[in-house]
Amino acid sequence: MSSHGAPIPMTSRACGALTGTAQVPGDKSISHRSLILGAMSVGETTITGLLEGQDVLDTARAMRAFGAEVTDHGGGSWSVYGVGVGGFAEPDQVIDCGNSGTGVRLIMGCMATSPISATFTGDASLNGRPMARVTDPLALFGTQSVGRSGGRLPMTIVGAAEPVPVRYVVPVPSAQVKSAVLLAGLNAPGKTVVIETEATRDHTERMLAGFGAEITTEITDEGRVITLTGQPELKAQHIDVPRDPSSAAFPVCAALIVPSSDVLVPNIGLNQTRAGLFTTLREMGADLTYENEREEGGEPVADLRARFSPDLKGIEVPAERAASMIDEYPVLSVVAAFASGKTHMPGVKELRVKESDRIDAMKVGLEANGITVEDGPDWWTVTGLGHGNVPGGATCASHLDHRIAMSFLVLGMATQRPVSVDDGGPIATSFPIFEPLMGGLGAAITRSNG
Ligand code: S3P
């Protein structure tokens, strides 16, 4: 990816109707967790549909460094021979998690209660992100850490030799923090309790149960109280990774704003903790339907059908929905630019500490393309210009952030003039087939500023 190479400038320009079927790649969150839980299990975990984006490949490499045997069989089919809970070896090299906050935070958690040390680093984006949100709760288990000022990477974690179980109220809505504490709790004796006041994606809880851990979730006045019994023997599983709703967001949103489009995005998980964008788009008047609704692996799944929606209207996005669509706000802000009226997005402080400050990155780029954006510490508002009226014409900085790059390329599909990004390289972290997939639907994305 380009954080380790030359920037890849890309340009997107208005195109004819987007049509056809978009088979988006596997879910990034579930892909990381499949490799990590496979590495902590006994026996051979087999995985199909793994997202082979750079973030996940970095996690695969890290699991090998901790002693698991991880094999790529081609075509998204992988296997992991795990070392069992508490069986991690000490890596003899620095663990480079690239661009991935999920990778580094979950891996810190899963090694934090073993008597080993590991040093973590990443690219310029990851090395600027806050890690104290994970190392603070890990310290309660007896884990030590030393990093750069502000709790930033590179950072060494010294695992607790005699961990104690913890009870922790997660202070920010973060599935990564929740998951790091649960993974650390696996190798602590007794019951580790994690409480979240706002529900975040629950893949870790669901998958831990699937791998045989004793884990319960109770909804109480305090919030979601998750109780994990430590030191289980996790049993190897077969995981068929569902397709990623966060990647589906891009072809869906593009179809809504490009005239005459009609795109089918099959097999998308509609887990309530992930599907907030689709609810929001429908409230804005999007022609977005769920076809062939069914259950797969205990999760609601549907084929999404998105058609051009000329009469989108700006709305108030409920703050309590933020966690269920946290990665989708950048592309939502693009759709909001083509709506009539204002779209107000409150309760989104976490957007400031993602791969980039996503409010700032989108505000600067949208404004350069003729759209008015107002913002505060935890909210932003986009004033839509209506279909056909968005000027475009600017080059936007992607700030080593895949979702910022893809959002601006979607913008350029329906603006009066083309929209460029300075670097599309980071797209490979989560959606390596973005260009051919969007091109196959009819999008006009080129690799130059021309
Ligand atoms: C993720 C959690 C979210 C999300 C990220 C993936 C996960 O981060 O933004 O892309 O897989 O747990 P936070 O936990 O920081 O909200």
Boltz pocket constraint, residues with backbone or C-beta under 6 A from the ligand:
constraints:
  - pocket:
      binder: B
      contacts: [[A, 28], [A, 29], [A, 30], [A, 102], [A, 173], [A, 174], [A, 175], [A, 176], [A, 177], [A, 179], [A, 201], [A, 326], [A, 327], [A, 350]]
      max_distance: 6.0
